[in-house]
Amino acid sequence: MNVHIRRMQQEDIRVIHQALADNQMGKPLAYIERCWAEHQSGARVTLIALRRKQFAGWLHLLAHSNYPPFQAAGIPEINNFEVLPAYRKQGVGKELMDAIEQIAFAQYPEVGIGVGMNASYGQAQRLYVRRGYMPDGRGLYDGQRQVQQGDTVQVGHDLALYLTKKRAEGKGLAP
């Protein structure tokens, strides 16, 4: 498969920024710099995937989720999972998820993830279910606001369903 997963390094900032921009997945440079700063401080773990030494994707684990129910329960959140289109369906996403779950379950008994509700998130929705993630039972959130019966919402990147996965007994306890 030839996928190498490692923790983000400072020199990755510009590489990530350019690769995402080149693939119409752009993020502001300030956001990527913030990811680096939070990675350095321990507020987030940022992993990057390299395929043939080229940036192929990245994934984050937020120690303190922005999703209120995860915050209240102390559940970390897997966040901002992106694999460049040229590297999809080649095992890059699986390797990133395996690595971030190993890190998460070494520290926490449960991990959460949010997934968008439009068709562009279809692959992610299916991946999370196959990996054992279950809806947390709180319905949809639009940003940090829980959608209520009768609400009208705009389907966009902020409309998400949150899922959780518990650590398997005897797993993830290594130092």
C-alpha positions as CSV (number, residue, x, y, z in Angstrom):
1,M,0.0,0.0,0.0
2,N,3.0,2.3,0.7
3,V,1.2,4.8,2.9
4,H,3.2,6.4,5.7
5,I,1.4,8.1,8.6
6,R,3.2,10.5,10.9
7,R,2.5,13.4,13.2
8,M,2.5,16.8,11.6
9,Q,5.7,18.8,11.5
10,Q,6.1,22.5,11.1
11,E,7.5,22.2,7.6
12,D,4.2,20.5,6.6
13,I,2.2,23.7,7.0
14,R,2.9,25.1,3.5
15,V,2.8,21.7,1.8
16,I,-0.7,21.0,3.3
17,H,-1.9,24.5,2.4
18,Q,-0.7,24.1,-1.3
19,A,-2.0,20.5,-1.7
20,L,-5.4,21.4,-0.4
21,A,-5.6,24.5,-2.6
22,D,-4.5,22.6,-5.6
23,N,-7.4,20.1,-5.0
24,Q,-10.1,22.7,-4.4
25,M,-10.2,21.7,-0.7
26,G,-8.4,24.9,0.4
27,K,-8.2,25.9,4.0
28,P,-6.9,29.3,5.1
29,L,-3.2,29.3,5.9
30,A,-4.1,30.7,9.3
31,Y,-6.2,27.6,10.0
32,I,-3.4,25.2,9.2
33,E,-1.0,27.3,11.3
34,R,-3.5,27.1,14.2
35,C,-3.6,23.3,13.7
36,W,0.2,23.2,14.0
37,A,0.1,25.4,17.2
38,E,-2.6,23.2,18.8
39,H,-0.7,20.1,17.8
40,Q,2.4,21.6,19.5
41,S,0.4,22.4,22.7
42,G,-1.3,19.0,22.9
43,A,-4.8,20.4,22.3
44,R,-4.9,18.4,19.1
45,V,-3.0,15.6,17.4
46,T,-2.6,16.1,13.7
47,L,-1.6,13.2,11.6
48,I,-0.6,13.4,7.9
49,A,-0.6,10.6,5.3
50,L,2.2,10.4,2.7
51,R,2.0,8.2,-0.4
52,R,5.2,8.0,-2.3
53,K,6.5,10.9,-0.1
54,Q,3.6,13.1,-1.3
55,F,1.0,14.6,1.0
56,A,-2.1,12.5,0.6
57,G,-4.3,13.6,3.5
58,W,-4.6,14.5,7.1
59,L,-6.8,13.9,10.2
60,H,-7.0,15.4,13.7
61,L,-7.9,14.4,17.2
62,L,-9.2,17.2,19.3
63,A,-8.7,16.6,23.0
64,H,-11.6,19.0,23.7
65,S,-14.4,18.9,21.1
66,N,-16.4,21.9,20.0
67,Y,-19.5,19.7,20.0
68,P,-21.3,20.5,23.3
69,P,-22.3,16.9,24.3
70,F,-18.7,15.6,23.7
71,Q,-17.4,18.6,25.7
72,A,-19.6,17.7,28.6
73,A,-18.7,14.0,28.6
74,G,-15.0,14.5,28.0
75,I,-15.1,12.7,24.6
76,P,-12.3,13.7,22.2
77,E,-13.3,14.3,18.6
78,I,-11.8,13.0,15.4
79,N,-12.0,16.1,13.1
80,N,-11.3,17.4,9.7
81,F,-10.7,14.1,7.9
82,E,-9.4,14.9,4.4
83,V,-7.9,12.7,1.7
84,L,-6.9,14.2,-1.6
85,P,-9.0,12.9,-4.5
86,A,-6.1,11.3,-6.2
87,Y,-5.5,9.1,-3.2
88,R,-9.0,8.0,-2.3
89,K,-9.9,4.3,-2.4
90,Q,-6.3,3.4,-1.9
91,G,-6.3,2.7,1.8
92,V,-5.1,6.2,2.9
93,G,-8.2,7.0,4.9
94,K,-8.2,3.6,6.5
95,E,-4.6,4.0,7.6
96,L,-5.3,7.5,9.0
97,M,-8.3,6.3,10.9
98,D,-6.4,3.2,12.3
99,A,-3.6,5.5,13.5
100,I,-5.8,8.2,15.1
101,E,-8.0,5.5,16.8
102,Q,-4.9,3.9,18.2
103,I,-3.8,7.2,19.7
104,A,-7.3,8.1,21.0
105,F,-8.0,4.7,22.5
106,A,-4.7,4.7,24.3
107,Q,-6.0,7.6,26.4
108,Y,-9.8,7.5,26.2
109,P,-12.5,4.9,26.5
110,E,-14.6,6.5,23.8
111,V,-14.1,8.7,20.8
112,G,-16.5,10.8,18.7
113,I,-16.7,12.1,15.2
114,G,-19.1,14.4,13.3
115,V,-20.1,13.8,9.7
116,G,-21.9,16.1,7.2
117,M,-25.3,15.3,5.9
118,N,-25.0,16.0,2.2
119,A,-23.9,13.6,-0.5
120,S,-20.3,14.8,-0.6
121,Y,-19.9,13.1,2.8
122,G,-21.4,9.8,1.6
123,Q,-18.1,7.9,1.6
124,A,-17.3,9.2,5.1
125,Q,-20.8,8.2,6.4
126,R,-20.3,4.7,5.2
127,L,-16.7,4.4,6.4
128,Y,-17.6,5.4,10.0
129,V,-20.5,2.9,10.2
130,R,-18.2,0.1,8.8
131,R,-15.7,1.0,11.5
132,G,-18.3,0.7,14.3
133,Y,-19.3,4.3,14.9
134,M,-22.9,4.7,16.1
135,P,-25.0,7.9,16.2
136,D,-24.9,9.4,19.6
137,G,-28.7,9.7,19.6
138,R,-28.9,13.5,19.7
139,G,-30.0,14.0,16.1
140,L,-28.6,16.7,13.8
141,Y,-26.6,19.7,14.9
142,D,-26.2,22.9,12.8
143,G,-22.9,24.2,14.1
144,Q,-23.4,24.1,17.8
145,R,-27.2,24.3,17.7
146,Q,-29.2,21.1,18.0
147,V,-31.8,20.9,15.3
148,Q,-35.3,20.6,16.7
149,Q,-38.5,19.1,15.2
150,G,-39.9,21.6,12.7
151,D,-36.7,23.6,12.3
152,T,-35.7,24.7,8.8
153,V,-31.9,24.4,8.2
154,Q,-29.6,24.9,5.3
155,V,-27.7,21.8,4.3
156,G,-24.1,22.8,4.3
157,H,-20.8,21.8,6.0
158,D,-22.1,22.7,9.5
159,L,-25.1,20.3,9.4
160,A,-23.8,17.2,11.0
161,L,-24.6,14.0,12.8
162,Y,-22.3,13.0,15.6
163,L,-21.2,9.4,16.2
164,T,-19.2,7.6,18.9
165,K,-17.2,4.5,19.2
166,K,-16.1,2.8,22.4
167,R,-12.7,1.2,22.9
168,A,-12.8,-2.5,22.6
169,E,-12.1,-4.3,25.9
170,G,-8.3,-4.9,26.2
171,K,-7.5,-2.6,23.3
172,G,-5.6,0.7,23.3
173,L,-4.2,0.4,26.7
174,A,-0.5,0.3,25.7
175,P,1.6,3.2,26.9
